[in-house]
Amino acid sequence: MTNELQIYIDGKYYPKSEAKVSVYDHGLLYGDGVFEGIRAYHGIVFKLKEHIDRLYRSAQPMFLEIPVTKEQLTQAVIETLKKNNLKDAYIRLVVTRGVGDLGLDPRKCPKATIIIITEPRLQLHSPEKLETGISTLITWVRRNSVDSATHEMKSLNYLNSILGKIEANNAGMDEALCLDKDGYLVEGVGENIFLVRDGKLFTPTLASGALDGITRAFLIKLAAKMGIEVIERNITPYELFTAQEAFFTGTAAEVAPIRTVNKRVIGAGKRGPVTTKLLKVFQEALKNPENGIKIQ
Ligand code: PXG
């Protein structure tokens, strides 16, 4: 046994430096697969059931058969965390089409590959940025339309997001924002977006092509409990520029305030009161075992 992190591949564990998949895996050759990014806090895997359900939902339209049950996969995630002695972790669950030939026909791949990577928790934005807010860029890269490689499905096709991220990097901005083909706001490259206007929350509908984010859904529930109205509808860039507050939600991003959009300062240019209230309640909720599955 080494000190290296142990990676789960198809029921076996490999040290990180030896965890490899075939060059004939269609996940590599064609981005043919699905994945989840999950977090564990204080020994609780946050919304693990919801992540597992979404993984199977992403796989269904692709006729990607996951060769284990949801219960077995849930147990495998817990076992991998235990094996690595992790209580606070970032978890990457990947299911690829598996090994095939060089043609893209998925029927040549008899069995999907399951990978579980667990690492100590990653911090996407610095604590300072979580106070002052992050800078964003609305990119020319439009979100995929809802008819093909849509982000409603959490597939391994992330080129659209990667291109957006490159544009943000090149412009010296922290994160990118994507519009749909009509110019309405959809989401970030790996996070959903919310606006605060007149004390109400606004977020694009899921029909915009945004991912049905688990953090998004949870925040909508928390807001409702707090008596904050949430409105899901088309949102224009103008509405974002002139919002009082705006923030991202995501497993990696958590609740991240947005300071600027294409250099326009949003509201007071720092984390606003509604975002702060929601962030506090969100952070408390992460400690509640009811919001996840315990590592035991
Ligand atoms: N939209 C997209 C396109 C995403 O990929 C979210 C929204 C937020 O969803 P959850 O369920 O996490 O609240 C995601 C999240 C990263 C990273 O490093 C994020 C995601 C995937 C890979 C990396 O920020 N997905």
Residues whose N, C-alpha, C, O or C-beta is under 5 A from the ligand:
A	BS01	PXG	G37 H151 E187 G188 V189 G190 E191 N192 L211 D212 G213 I214 T215 R216 T249 G250 T251 A252
